[in-house]
Amino acid sequence: MFKDTIKKIITFQSKGLLGFVSFIESIFFPIPTDVLLIPMCFARPHEWKILAFITTITSVLGGIFGFYLGSLLFSEIYPYIISMGYEDEFDSAKSLFITHGAIILLISSFTPLPYKIFTLVAGFLSIDIFLFIIISLIGRGLRFYLVAFITKEYGVTILNYINRYFLYIAFIIIAIYLLSNLNN
């Protein structure tokens, strides 16, 4: 009885820590959530879906917080943009982000690119918050459920292999996307 209670407390605390790290990683924390998610899924493969869900939801909530931080910074910085004569350039950059923002947000939420930077920029550029949330849920969900599932099925070895080449694959996909849109 006492052992079961202790186990439940530890499990609850570790899930809370996973959620907390996932939340702050979407705003400022430099260490990816995967560092905590992988060993937890490896230790408790039967809970991989719950762990991926906790990670996804808290990461998106952290992203929303980062989004609003970016929008707060916007009101402080935008007057300087206008006074320095960069309003047209800013509007052009915003237009590009809006045009390609969905794919940029999806890529940043799924790949090892720093999602936290894109959350702040999306808020700064006043990207549609509902689009931001939906894309973040899809991208972060795909990433964390995939990591959790692969850890459950194949262990840590396959993840080391994937992580070694994932950034290269993401770079190639981004390059192909950008090259294909240069002609448009």
Rosetta constraint file for C-alpha pairs under 8 A:
AtomPair CA 1 CA 5 HARMONIC 6.36 0.50
AtomPair CA 2 CA 6 HARMONIC 6.25 0.50
AtomPair CA 3 CA 7 HARMONIC 6.10 0.50
AtomPair CA 4 CA 8 HARMONIC 6.19 0.50
AtomPair CA 5 CA 9 HARMONIC 6.28 0.50
AtomPair CA 6 CA 10 HARMONIC 6.18 0.50
AtomPair CA 7 CA 11 HARMONIC 6.01 0.50
AtomPair CA 8 CA 12 HARMONIC 5.99 0.50
AtomPair CA 9 CA 13 HARMONIC 6.03 0.50
AtomPair CA 10 CA 14 HARMONIC 6.00 0.50
AtomPair CA 11 CA 15 HARMONIC 6.17 0.50
AtomPair CA 12 CA 16 HARMONIC 6.10 0.50
AtomPair CA 13 CA 17 HARMONIC 6.08 0.50
AtomPair CA 14 CA 18 HARMONIC 6.10 0.50
AtomPair CA 15 CA 19 HARMONIC 6.17 0.50
AtomPair CA 15 CA 51 HARMONIC 7.21 0.50
AtomPair CA 15 CA 54 HARMONIC 7.51 0.50
AtomPair CA 16 CA 20 HARMONIC 6.09 0.50
AtomPair CA 17 CA 21 HARMONIC 6.04 0.50
AtomPair CA 18 CA 22 HARMONIC 6.04 0.50
AtomPair CA 18 CA 33 HARMONIC 7.46 0.50
AtomPair CA 18 CA 36 HARMONIC 6.51 0.50
AtomPair CA 18 CA 37 HARMONIC 6.95 0.50
AtomPair CA 18 CA 54 HARMONIC 7.55 0.50
AtomPair CA 18 CA 55 HARMONIC 6.63 0.50
AtomPair CA 19 CA 23 HARMONIC 6.06 0.50
AtomPair CA 19 CA 54 HARMONIC 5.92 0.50
AtomPair CA 19 CA 55 HARMONIC 5.65 0.50
AtomPair CA 19 CA 58 HARMONIC 5.42 0.50
AtomPair CA 19 CA 59 HARMONIC 7.58 0.50
AtomPair CA 20 CA 24 HARMONIC 6.28 0.50
AtomPair CA 20 CA 58 HARMONIC 7.22 0.50
AtomPair CA 21 CA 25 HARMONIC 5.83 0.50
AtomPair CA 21 CA 29 HARMONIC 7.72 0.50
AtomPair CA 21 CA 33 HARMONIC 6.31 0.50
AtomPair CA 22 CA 26 HARMONIC 6.54 0.50
AtomPair CA 22 CA 32 HARMONIC 7.91 0.50
AtomPair CA 22 CA 33 HARMONIC 5.37 0.50
AtomPair CA 22 CA 55 HARMONIC 5.71 0.50
AtomPair CA 22 CA 56 HARMONIC 7.81 0.50
AtomPair CA 22 CA 58 HARMONIC 5.80 0.50
AtomPair CA 22 CA 59 HARMONIC 4.87 0.50
AtomPair CA 22 CA 62 HARMONIC 7.41 0.50
AtomPair CA 23 CA 27 HARMONIC 7.12 0.50
AtomPair CA 23 CA 58 HARMONIC 4.93 0.50
AtomPair CA 23 CA 59 HARMONIC 4.67 0.50
AtomPair CA 23 CA 60 HARMONIC 7.42 0.50
AtomPair CA 23 CA 61 HARMONIC 6.47 0.50
AtomPair CA 23 CA 62 HARMONIC 4.26 0.50
AtomPair CA 23 CA 63 HARMONIC 7.48 0.50
AtomPair CA 24 CA 28 HARMONIC 5.96 0.50
AtomPair CA 24 CA 29 HARMONIC 5.50 0.50
AtomPair CA 24 CA 59 HARMONIC 7.72 0.50
AtomPair CA 24 CA 62 HARMONIC 6.07 0.50
AtomPair CA 25 CA 29 HARMONIC 4.21 0.50
AtomPair CA 25 CA 30 HARMONIC 6.44 0.50
AtomPair CA 25 CA 31 HARMONIC 6.83 0.50
AtomPair CA 25 CA 32 HARMONIC 6.47 0.50
AtomPair CA 25 CA 33 HARMONIC 6.71 0.50
AtomPair CA 25 CA 59 HARMONIC 7.28 0.50
AtomPair CA 25 CA 62 HARMONIC 7.47 0.50
AtomPair CA 25 CA 116 HARMONIC 7.04 0.50
AtomPair CA 26 CA 59 HARMONIC 5.71 0.50
AtomPair CA 26 CA 60 HARMONIC 7.47 0.50
AtomPair CA 26 CA 62 HARMONIC 5.08 0.50
AtomPair CA 26 CA 63 HARMONIC 5.14 0.50
AtomPair CA 26 CA 66 HARMONIC 7.02 0.50
AtomPair CA 26 CA 115 HARMONIC 6.21 0.50
AtomPair CA 26 CA 116 HARMONIC 4.64 0.50
AtomPair CA 26 CA 119 HARMONIC 7.59 0.50
AtomPair CA 27 CA 62 HARMONIC 5.97 0.50
AtomPair CA 27 CA 63 HARMONIC 6.34 0.50
AtomPair CA 27 CA 65 HARMONIC 7.26 0.50
AtomPair CA 27 CA 66 HARMONIC 5.12 0.50
AtomPair CA 27 CA 116 HARMONIC 4.88 0.50
AtomPair CA 27 CA 117 HARMONIC 7.80 0.50
AtomPair CA 27 CA 119 HARMONIC 7.55 0.50
AtomPair CA 27 CA 120 HARMONIC 7.87 0.50
AtomPair CA 28 CA 116 HARMONIC 6.31 0.50
AtomPair CA 31 CA 35 HARMONIC 7.42 0.50
AtomPair CA 33 CA 37 HARMONIC 6.18 0.50
AtomPair CA 33 CA 55 HARMONIC 7.72 0.50
AtomPair CA 34 CA 38 HARMONIC 5.60 0.50
AtomPair CA 34 CA 144 HARMONIC 7.72 0.50
AtomPair CA 34 CA 147 HARMONIC 7.54 0.50
AtomPair CA 35 CA 39 HARMONIC 7.23 0.50
AtomPair CA 36 CA 40 HARMONIC 6.39 0.50
AtomPair CA 37 CA 41 HARMONIC 6.12 0.50
AtomPair CA 37 CA 51 HARMONIC 7.09 0.50
AtomPair CA 37 CA 52 HARMONIC 7.65 0.50
AtomPair CA 37 CA 55 HARMONIC 7.70 0.50
AtomPair CA 37 CA 148 HARMONIC 7.04 0.50
AtomPair CA 38 CA 42 HARMONIC 6.05 0.50
AtomPair CA 38 CA 147 HARMONIC 7.11 0.50
AtomPair CA 38 CA 148 HARMONIC 6.50 0.50
AtomPair CA 38 CA 151 HARMONIC 6.26 0.50
AtomPair CA 38 CA 156 HARMONIC 7.38 0.50
AtomPair CA 39 CA 43 HARMONIC 5.97 0.50
AtomPair CA 40 CA 44 HARMONIC 5.97 0.50
AtomPair CA 40 CA 45 HARMONIC 7.92 0.50
AtomPair CA 40 CA 51 HARMONIC 7.79 0.50
AtomPair CA 41 CA 45 HARMONIC 4.95 0.50
AtomPair CA 41 CA 46 HARMONIC 7.91 0.50
AtomPair CA 41 CA 47 HARMONIC 6.82 0.50
AtomPair CA 41 CA 48 HARMONIC 5.26 0.50
AtomPair CA 41 CA 51 HARMONIC 7.17 0.50
AtomPair CA 41 CA 148 HARMONIC 5.90 0.50
AtomPair CA 41 CA 151 HARMONIC 6.23 0.50
AtomPair CA 41 CA 152 HARMONIC 6.07 0.50
AtomPair CA 42 CA 151 HARMONIC 5.92 0.50
AtomPair CA 42 CA 152 HARMONIC 5.96 0.50
AtomPair CA 42 CA 155 HARMONIC 6.42 0.50
AtomPair CA 42 CA 156 HARMONIC 7.50 0.50
AtomPair CA 44 CA 48 HARMONIC 6.96 0.50
AtomPair CA 45 CA 151 HARMONIC 7.78 0.50
AtomPair CA 45 CA 152 HARMONIC 4.93 0.50
AtomPair CA 46 CA 152 HARMONIC 7.88 0.50
AtomPair CA 47 CA 51 HARMONIC 6.17 0.50
AtomPair CA 48 CA 52 HARMONIC 6.04 0.50
AtomPair CA 48 CA 145 HARMONIC 7.88 0.50
AtomPair CA 48 CA 148 HARMONIC 5.45 0.50
AtomPair CA 48 CA 149 HARMONIC 6.54 0.50
AtomPair CA 48 CA 152 HARMONIC 6.77 0.50
AtomPair CA 49 CA 53 HARMONIC 6.05 0.50
AtomPair CA 49 CA 145 HARMONIC 6.94 0.50
AtomPair CA 49 CA 148 HARMONIC 7.26 0.50
AtomPair CA 49 CA 149 HARMONIC 7.79 0.50
AtomPair CA 50 CA 54 HARMONIC 6.16 0.50
AtomPair CA 51 CA 55 HARMONIC 6.15 0.50
AtomPair CA 51 CA 148 HARMONIC 7.54 0.50
AtomPair CA 52 CA 56 HARMONIC 5.99 0.50
AtomPair CA 52 CA 141 HARMONIC 7.44 0.50
AtomPair CA 52 CA 144 HARMONIC 5.31 0.50
AtomPair CA 52 CA 145 HARMONIC 5.10 0.50
AtomPair CA 52 CA 148 HARMONIC 6.07 0.50
AtomPair CA 53 CA 57 HARMONIC 6.08 0.50
AtomPair CA 53 CA 141 HARMONIC 7.48 0.50
AtomPair CA 53 CA 144 HARMONIC 7.94 0.50
AtomPair CA 53 CA 145 HARMONIC 7.51 0.50
AtomPair CA 54 CA 58 HARMONIC 6.06 0.50
AtomPair CA 55 CA 59 HARMONIC 5.87 0.50
AtomPair CA 55 CA 144 HARMONIC 6.83 0.50
AtomPair CA 56 CA 60 HARMONIC 6.18 0.50
AtomPair CA 56 CA 137 HARMONIC 6.91 0.50
AtomPair CA 56 CA 140 HARMONIC 5.62 0.50
AtomPair CA 56 CA 141 HARMONIC 5.25 0.50
AtomPair CA 56 CA 144 HARMONIC 6.39 0.50
AtomPair CA 57 CA 61 HARMONIC 6.17 0.50
AtomPair CA 57 CA 137 HARMONIC 7.47 0.50
AtomPair CA 58 CA 62 HARMONIC 6.06 0.50
AtomPair CA 59 CA 63 HARMONIC 6.10 0.50
AtomPair CA 59 CA 140 HARMONIC 7.30 0.50
AtomPair CA 60 CA 64 HARMONIC 6.15 0.50
AtomPair CA 60 CA 133 HARMONIC 6.96 0.50
AtomPair CA 60 CA 136 HARMONIC 6.02 0.50
AtomPair CA 60 CA 137 HARMONIC 6.32 0.50
AtomPair CA 60 CA 140 HARMONIC 7.27 0.50
AtomPair CA 61 CA 65 HARMONIC 6.30 0.50
AtomPair CA 62 CA 66 HARMONIC 6.15 0.50
AtomPair CA 63 CA 67 HARMONIC 5.99 0.50
AtomPair CA 63 CA 115 HARMONIC 7.91 0.50
AtomPair CA 63 CA 116 HARMONIC 6.82 0.50
AtomPair CA 63 CA 119 HARMONIC 5.52 0.50
AtomPair CA 63 CA 136 HARMONIC 7.74 0.50
AtomPair CA 64 CA 68 HARMONIC 6.29 0.50
AtomPair CA 64 CA 119 HARMONIC 7.23 0.50
AtomPair CA 64 CA 133 HARMONIC 7.25 0.50
AtomPair CA 65 CA 69 HARMONIC 6.23 0.50
AtomPair CA 66 CA 70 HARMONIC 6.18 0.50
AtomPair CA 66 CA 116 HARMONIC 6.92 0.50
AtomPair CA 66 CA 119 HARMONIC 5.38 0.50
AtomPair CA 66 CA 120 HARMONIC 5.22 0.50
AtomPair CA 66 CA 123 HARMONIC 7.42 0.50
AtomPair CA 67 CA 71 HARMONIC 6.32 0.50
AtomPair CA 67 CA 119 HARMONIC 4.84 0.50
AtomPair CA 67 CA 120 HARMONIC 4.92 0.50
AtomPair CA 67 CA 121 HARMONIC 7.33 0.50
AtomPair CA 67 CA 122 HARMONIC 6.10 0.50
AtomPair CA 67 CA 123 HARMONIC 4.12 0.50
AtomPair CA 67 CA 124 HARMONIC 7.33 0.50
AtomPair CA 68 CA 72 HARMONIC 6.13 0.50
AtomPair CA 68 CA 120 HARMONIC 7.50 0.50
AtomPair CA 68 CA 123 HARMONIC 5.69 0.50
AtomPair CA 69 CA 73 HARMONIC 6.29 0.50
AtomPair CA 69 CA 120 HARMONIC 6.47 0.50
AtomPair CA 69 CA 123 HARMONIC 7.02 0.50
AtomPair CA 69 CA 124 HARMONIC 8.00 0.50
AtomPair CA 70 CA 74 HARMONIC 6.24 0.50
AtomPair CA 70 CA 119 HARMONIC 7.37 0.50
AtomPair CA 70 CA 120 HARMONIC 4.24 0.50
AtomPair CA 70 CA 121 HARMONIC 6.09 0.50
AtomPair CA 70 CA 122 HARMONIC 7.13 0.50
AtomPair CA 70 CA 123 HARMONIC 4.43 0.50
AtomPair CA 70 CA 124 HARMONIC 4.36 0.50
AtomPair CA 70 CA 125 HARMONIC 7.97 0.50
AtomPair CA 71 CA 75 HARMONIC 6.97 0.50
AtomPair CA 71 CA 120 HARMONIC 7.51 0.50
AtomPair CA 71 CA 123 HARMONIC 4.39 0.50
AtomPair CA 71 CA 124 HARMONIC 4.43 0.50
AtomPair CA 71 CA 125 HARMONIC 7.26 0.50
AtomPair CA 71 CA 126 HARMONIC 6.53 0.50
AtomPair CA 72 CA 76 HARMONIC 7.07 0.50
AtomPair CA 72 CA 123 HARMONIC 8.00 0.50
AtomPair CA 72 CA 124 HARMONIC 7.44 0.50
AtomPair CA 73 CA 77 HARMONIC 6.24 0.50
AtomPair CA 73 CA 124 HARMONIC 6.66 0.50
AtomPair CA 74 CA 78 HARMONIC 5.59 0.50
AtomPair CA 74 CA 123 HARMONIC 7.90 0.50
AtomPair CA 74 CA 124 HARMONIC 5.01 0.50
AtomPair CA 74 CA 125 HARMONIC 7.54 0.50
AtomPair CA 75 CA 79 HARMONIC 7.41 0.50
AtomPair CA 77 CA 81 HARMONIC 6.62 0.50
AtomPair CA 78 CA 82 HARMONIC 6.44 0.50
AtomPair CA 79 CA 83 HARMONIC 6.15 0.50
AtomPair CA 80 CA 84 HARMONIC 6.03 0.50
AtomPair CA 81 CA 85 HARMONIC 6.46 0.50
AtomPair CA 81 CA 86 HARMONIC 5.29 0.50
AtomPair CA 81 CA 87 HARMONIC 5.97 0.50
AtomPair CA 81 CA 90 HARMONIC 7.68 0.50
AtomPair CA 82 CA 86 HARMONIC 5.78 0.50
AtomPair CA 82 CA 87 HARMONIC 5.08 0.50
AtomPair CA 86 CA 90 HARMONIC 6.04 0.50
AtomPair CA 87 CA 91 HARMONIC 6.11 0.50
AtomPair CA 88 CA 92 HARMONIC 6.16 0.50
AtomPair CA 89 CA 93 HARMONIC 6.17 0.50
AtomPair CA 90 CA 94 HARMONIC 6.04 0.50
AtomPair CA 91 CA 95 HARMONIC 6.05 0.50
AtomPair CA 92 CA 96 HARMONIC 6.27 0.50
AtomPair CA 93 CA 97 HARMONIC 6.18 0.50
AtomPair CA 94 CA 98 HARMONIC 6.04 0.50
AtomPair CA 94 CA 125 HARMONIC 6.09 0.50
AtomPair CA 95 CA 99 HARMONIC 6.02 0.50
AtomPair CA 96 CA 100 HARMONIC 6.01 0.50
AtomPair CA 96 CA 101 HARMONIC 7.41 0.50
AtomPair CA 97 CA 101 HARMONIC 4.50 0.50
AtomPair CA 97 CA 104 HARMONIC 7.83 0.50
AtomPair CA 98 CA 102 HARMONIC 7.36 0.50
AtomPair CA 98 CA 127 HARMONIC 6.87 0.50
AtomPair CA 100 CA 104 HARMONIC 6.11 0.50
AtomPair CA 101 CA 105 HARMONIC 5.82 0.50
AtomPair CA 102 CA 106 HARMONIC 6.05 0.50
AtomPair CA 102 CA 131 HARMONIC 7.75 0.50
AtomPair CA 102 CA 132 HARMONIC 7.84 0.50
AtomPair CA 102 CA 135 HARMONIC 6.95 0.50
AtomPair CA 103 CA 107 HARMONIC 5.99 0.50
AtomPair CA 104 CA 108 HARMONIC 6.09 0.50
AtomPair CA 105 CA 109 HARMONIC 5.95 0.50
AtomPair CA 105 CA 115 HARMONIC 7.83 0.50
AtomPair CA 105 CA 118 HARMONIC 6.67 0.50
AtomPair CA 105 CA 132 HARMONIC 7.47 0.50
AtomPair CA 105 CA 135 HARMONIC 6.72 0.50
AtomPair CA 105 CA 136 HARMONIC 7.09 0.50
AtomPair CA 106 CA 110 HARMONIC 6.13 0.50
AtomPair CA 106 CA 135 HARMONIC 5.85 0.50
AtomPair CA 106 CA 136 HARMONIC 6.74 0.50
AtomPair CA 106 CA 138 HARMONIC 7.55 0.50
AtomPair CA 106 CA 139 HARMONIC 5.24 0.50
AtomPair CA 107 CA 111 HARMONIC 5.74 0.50
AtomPair CA 107 CA 113 HARMONIC 7.62 0.50
AtomPair CA 107 CA 139 HARMONIC 7.28 0.50
AtomPair CA 107 CA 170 HARMONIC 7.89 0.50
AtomPair CA 108 CA 112 HARMONIC 7.06 0.50
AtomPair CA 108 CA 113 HARMONIC 5.13 0.50
AtomPair CA 108 CA 114 HARMONIC 6.35 0.50
AtomPair CA 108 CA 115 HARMONIC 4.98 0.50
AtomPair CA 108 CA 118 HARMONIC 6.93 0.50
AtomPair CA 108 CA 139 HARMONIC 7.90 0.50
AtomPair CA 109 CA 113 HARMONIC 7.61 0.50
AtomPair CA 109 CA 115 HARMONIC 5.37 0.50
AtomPair CA 109 CA 135 HARMONIC 7.97 0.50
AtomPair CA 109 CA 136 HARMONIC 5.97 0.50
AtomPair CA 109 CA 139 HARMONIC 4.83 0.50
AtomPair CA 109 CA 140 HARMONIC 5.21 0.50
AtomPair CA 109 CA 143 HARMONIC 7.69 0.50
AtomPair CA 110 CA 139 HARMONIC 4.67 0.50
AtomPair CA 110 CA 140 HARMONIC 5.58 0.50
AtomPair CA 110 CA 142 HARMONIC 6.76 0.50
AtomPair CA 110 CA 143 HARMONIC 5.11 0.50
AtomPair CA 111 CA 143 HARMONIC 7.43 0.50
AtomPair CA 111 CA 166 HARMONIC 7.66 0.50
AtomPair CA 111 CA 167 HARMONIC 7.33 0.50
AtomPair CA 111 CA 170 HARMONIC 6.73 0.50
AtomPair CA 112 CA 166 HARMONIC 7.93 0.50
AtomPair CA 112 CA 167 HARMONIC 6.73 0.50
AtomPair CA 114 CA 118 HARMONIC 7.13 0.50
AtomPair CA 115 CA 119 HARMONIC 6.30 0.50
AtomPair CA 116 CA 120 HARMONIC 6.49 0.50
AtomPair CA 117 CA 121 HARMONIC 6.25 0.50
AtomPair CA 118 CA 122 HARMONIC 5.84 0.50
AtomPair CA 119 CA 123 HARMONIC 6.35 0.50
AtomPair CA 120 CA 124 HARMONIC 6.05 0.50
AtomPair CA 121 CA 125 HARMONIC 5.95 0.50
AtomPair CA 122 CA 126 HARMONIC 6.03 0.50
AtomPair CA 122 CA 127 HARMONIC 5.22 0.50
AtomPair CA 122 CA 132 HARMONIC 7.68 0.50
AtomPair CA 123 CA 127 HARMONIC 6.17 0.50
AtomPair CA 123 CA 129 HARMONIC 7.96 0.50
AtomPair CA 127 CA 131 HARMONIC 7.72 0.50
AtomPair CA 127 CA 132 HARMONIC 7.05 0.50
AtomPair CA 128 CA 132 HARMONIC 6.20 0.50
AtomPair CA 129 CA 133 HARMONIC 6.12 0.50
AtomPair CA 130 CA 134 HARMONIC 6.17 0.50
AtomPair CA 131 CA 135 HARMONIC 6.05 0.50
AtomPair CA 132 CA 136 HARMONIC 5.93 0.50
AtomPair CA 133 CA 137 HARMONIC 6.02 0.50
AtomPair CA 134 CA 138 HARMONIC 6.26 0.50
AtomPair CA 135 CA 139 HARMONIC 5.97 0.50
AtomPair CA 136 CA 140 HARMONIC 5.60 0.50
AtomPair CA 136 CA 141 HARMONIC 7.73 0.50
AtomPair CA 137 CA 141 HARMONIC 5.46 0.50
AtomPair CA 138 CA 142 HARMONIC 5.94 0.50
AtomPair CA 139 CA 143 HARMONIC 6.18 0.50
AtomPair CA 140 CA 144 HARMONIC 6.04 0.50
AtomPair CA 141 CA 145 HARMONIC 5.75 0.50
AtomPair CA 142 CA 146 HARMONIC 5.82 0.50
AtomPair CA 143 CA 147 HARMONIC 6.14 0.50
AtomPair CA 144 CA 148 HARMONIC 5.98 0.50
AtomPair CA 145 CA 149 HARMONIC 5.89 0.50
AtomPair CA 146 CA 150 HARMONIC 5.98 0.50
AtomPair CA 147 CA 151 HARMONIC 6.06 0.50
AtomPair CA 147 CA 159 HARMONIC 7.59 0.50
AtomPair CA 148 CA 152 HARMONIC 6.15 0.50
AtomPair CA 149 CA 153 HARMONIC 6.08 0.50
AtomPair CA 150 CA 154 HARMONIC 5.58 0.50
AtomPair CA 150 CA 155 HARMONIC 6.80 0.50
AtomPair CA 150 CA 158 HARMONIC 7.55 0.50
AtomPair CA 150 CA 159 HARMONIC 7.24 0.50
AtomPair CA 151 CA 155 HARMONIC 4.43 0.50
AtomPair CA 151 CA 156 HARMONIC 5.83 0.50
AtomPair CA 151 CA 158 HARMONIC 7.85 0.50
AtomPair CA 151 CA 159 HARMONIC 7.06 0.50
AtomPair CA 154 CA 158 HARMONIC 6.24 0.50
AtomPair CA 155 CA 159 HARMONIC 7.35 0.50
AtomPair CA 156 CA 160 HARMONIC 6.44 0.50
AtomPair CA 157 CA 161 HARMONIC 6.64 0.50
AtomPair CA 158 CA 162 HARMONIC 6.23 0.50
AtomPair CA 159 CA 163 HARMONIC 5.93 0.50
AtomPair CA 160 CA 164 HARMONIC 6.16 0.50
AtomPair CA 161 CA 165 HARMONIC 6.82 0.50
AtomPair CA 162 CA 166 HARMONIC 5.60 0.50
AtomPair CA 163 CA 167 HARMONIC 7.24 0.50
AtomPair CA 165 CA 169 HARMONIC 6.30 0.50
AtomPair CA 166 CA 170 HARMONIC 6.09 0.50
AtomPair CA 167 CA 171 HARMONIC 6.05 0.50
AtomPair CA 168 CA 172 HARMONIC 6.25 0.50
AtomPair CA 169 CA 173 HARMONIC 6.28 0.50
AtomPair CA 170 CA 174 HARMONIC 6.16 0.50
AtomPair CA 171 CA 175 HARMONIC 6.06 0.50
AtomPair CA 172 CA 176 HARMONIC 6.10 0.50
AtomPair CA 173 CA 177 HARMONIC 6.16 0.50
AtomPair CA 174 CA 178 HARMONIC 6.11 0.50
AtomPair CA 175 CA 179 HARMONIC 5.98 0.50
AtomPair CA 176 CA 180 HARMONIC 5.99 0.50
AtomPair CA 177 CA 181 HARMONIC 6.34 0.50
AtomPair CA 178 CA 182 HARMONIC 6.27 0.50
AtomPair CA 179 CA 183 HARMONIC 7.49 0.50
AtomPair CA 180 CA 184 HARMONIC 7.79 0.50
